[in-house]
Amino acid sequence: MSEAVRAYIRSQGIGAAVGNMVLNPTFAWLGNRELAFTPLTGGGSIIVDTAITSVIMSLVVTLFVASGTRREIAAGRISNSDGLSSSLGMLSWLPRQGWALGLIIGVGVALVVTPLTFILFSVLGVAGLSFVRFALFKAVWTPLVAFVVARWVVLRQLLPVPPT
């Protein structure tokens, strides 16, 4: 992988991470203006929020990053011939289109992050979080996932379409 692609992935990942670090706690506040305790399960819970956030965040990151990556490729600043590893082959089977790619990644993220969150909190004996702790939880996990999603989206845009 060329240094131009690495730098582009870093910039997109950091942008997505910082945006989500700020926006997701803000959305948590907008959805819970009373600053009430957030239970682990049930309606309005950490688990429901984590699943929904996973899908929506992944979709929005994908739409922005895919569009920007296509512009960078068209401008010649990065190229799909920049020596990407063949070990990324699984990504090439995903669609390139932003909506489809974002929804698939989002559902995949939700299917991984949501149960992990439930298991972690259950093992730790956490039945829920105060609003401040919930907002901090979102400020920690969403940037990490957003960075990974941005990386996958850039790489997917650069990979060739598999033969049919």
C-alpha positions in Angstrom: 0.0 0.0 0.0 1.4 3.4 -0.9 2.1 6.1 1.6 -0.5 8.3 -0.2 -3.2 5.7 0.6 -2.0 5.2 4.1 -2.1 9.0 4.7 -5.6 9.2 3.2 -6.9 6.4 5.4 -5.4 8.1 8.4 -7.0 11.4 7.6 -10.4 9.9 6.9 -10.2 7.7 9.9 -9.2 10.5 12.2 -11.9 12.8 10.8 -14.6 10.1 11.3 -13.3 9.3 14.8 -13.3 12.9 16.0 -16.7 13.6 14.4 -18.2 10.6 16.2 -16.5 11.4 19.5 -18.3 14.8 19.5 -21.6 13.9 17.8 -22.6 10.7 19.5 -22.5 12.0 23.1 -24.4 15.0 21.8 -27.0 12.7 20.2 -27.2 10.8 23.5 -28.0 14.2 25.3 -30.6 15.1 22.7 -32.3 11.7 23.2 -32.1 12.0 27.0 -32.4 15.7 28.0 -33.5 14.7 31.5 -30.0 13.1 31.9 -31.6 10.0 33.2 -30.0 6.7 34.1 -29.7 4.4 31.0 -30.4 0.7 31.7 -28.4 -2.0 30.0 -31.5 -3.6 28.4 -35.1 -2.7 27.5 -36.5 0.3 25.6 -34.1 3.2 25.5 -31.3 1.0 26.7 -27.6 0.9 26.2 -28.0 -2.3 24.0 -30.7 -0.7 21.8 -28.7 2.5 21.4 -25.6 0.6 20.6 -27.3 -1.4 17.8 -28.9 1.7 16.3 -25.8 3.8 16.6 -23.7 1.0 15.0 -25.9 1.0 11.9 -26.5 4.7 11.5 -22.9 5.7 12.3 -21.5 3.2 9.9 -23.9 4.3 7.2 -23.1 8.0 7.6 -19.3 7.4 7.8 -19.5 5.2 4.7 -21.5 7.8 2.7 -19.1 10.5 3.4 -15.9 8.5 3.1 -16.9 6.6 -0.1 -17.8 9.9 -1.8 -14.6 11.5 -0.8 -12.5 8.5 -1.8 -14.1 8.4 -5.3 -13.3 12.1 -5.7 -9.7 11.5 -4.7 -9.4 8.6 -7.1 -10.9 10.7 -9.9 -8.5 13.5 -9.2 -5.6 11.1 -9.3 -4.4 11.8 -5.8 -4.8 8.1 -4.8 -5.1 5.1 -7.1 -6.6 1.6 -7.0 -3.3 0.3 -8.3 -1.4 1.4 -5.2 -0.3 -2.1 -4.2 -3.2 -3.2 -2.0 -2.7 -6.5 -0.3 -4.5 -9.5 -1.7 -5.5 -10.4 1.9 -8.2 -7.7 1.6 -10.1 -9.9 -0.9 -13.1 -10.2 1.4 -13.8 -6.5 1.1 -13.9 -6.8 -2.7 -17.0 -8.9 -2.4 -18.9 -6.1 -0.7 -20.8 -3.5 -2.8 -19.0 -0.2 -3.7 -22.2 1.9 -3.5 -22.3 3.9 -0.3 -25.8 3.0 0.9 -25.4 -0.7 0.4 -21.9 -0.8 1.7 -22.8 1.3 4.8 -25.8 -0.8 5.6 -23.9 -4.1 5.3 -21.0 -2.8 7.4 -23.4 -1.2 9.9 -25.4 -4.4 10.4 -22.1 -6.3 10.8 -20.8 -3.8 13.3 -24.1 -4.0 15.3 -23.9 -7.8 15.2 -20.4 -7.7 16.8 -20.4 -4.6 19.0 -23.9 -5.1 20.6 -23.4 -8.6 22.0 -19.9 -7.7 23.1 -21.2 -4.7 25.0 -23.9 -6.8 26.6 -21.4 -9.5 27.6 -18.8 -7.0 28.9 -21.4 -5.1 31.0 -23.0 -8.3 32.2 -19.7 -9.8 33.3 -18.8 -6.5 35.1 -22.2 -6.5 36.8 -23.3 -3.2 35.2 -27.1 -2.9 35.0 -26.9 0.5 33.4 -25.0 3.8 33.4 -25.6 7.3 34.6 -26.0 9.8 31.7 -22.5 11.1 32.0 -21.0 7.6 32.0 -23.2 6.6 29.1 -22.1 9.7 27.1 -18.4 8.8 27.9 -19.0 5.2 26.8 -20.3 6.5 23.4 -17.4 8.9 23.2 -15.0 6.0 23.6 -16.4 3.2 21.4 -17.8 5.2 18.5 -14.5 6.9 17.4 -12.8 3.5 17.4 -15.4 1.9 15.3 -15.7 5.0 13.0 -11.9 4.8 12.3 -12.2 1.1 11.3 -15.3 1.7 9.2 -13.5 4.6 7.4 -10.5 2.4 6.7 -12.7 -0.4 5.3 -14.6 2.0 3.1 -11.4 3.5 1.6 -10.0 0.1 0.9 -13.2 -1.1 -0.6 -13.3 1.9 -3.0 -9.8 1.1 -4.1 -10.2 -2.6 -4.6 -11.2 -3.9 -8.0 -14.6 -5.5 -8.6 -14.3 -9.3 -8.4 -14.8 -11.2 -11.6 -18.3 -12.7 -12.2 
